[in-house]
């Protein structure tokens, strides 16, 4: 199950046995679709980078310069095989269509 982070409802956290874990959700439930997070500056951030930078991604209302990290939404990657994380440049797998990420080189 997934549940919103208590400080930022746009970050989904994994829930096990009714307890919220400290793990950022990488797949939508139900369905298991790959998800990505959208920062306030419209940047795309993969779940791993959100996890590694969770405090920045939660956001601080008083921090005017955190818009490159503050998460404002999450979405499933339905069919875009070219969707990349703006932080680590890794491809975010699509739920449908060909997964051509194995043929691509990262920048």
Residue, then its C-alpha position, 0 to 999 in steps of 0.5 A: x500500500x502507499x500513503x502520502x508523506x506526512x509533510x508532503x502529500x505528493x511524495x508517496x511512501x511505502x506502507x507495510x502492515x499498516x505502518x508507514x516506512x521510510x521508503x519512497x514509493x517507486x511503483x503505483x498501487x494498485x497496478x504496479x506502474x512505474x512512477x516519477x515525481x515532479x519538482x516545483x520547477x517542472x523537473x522530473x525526479x526518479x524515486x531513488x533520487x527523491x529517496x536520497x534527497x528526501x528532506x529537500x524534496x519535502x520542501x520548506x515553505x521559507x526556502x525560496x531556492x528549493x524549487x528544483x527539489x520540492x515535489x509538487x506531484x507524482x505521475x505514472x510513466x505510461x508510455x514515454x521510453x525517453x523519460x529521464x531523471x533530471x538529477x541522475x539521468x537514469x531512464x524511468x521505465x514506461x508502463x506500456x510500450x517498448x522499453x528501449x532503455x537498454x539500448x540507450x546510453x546515459x548522458 
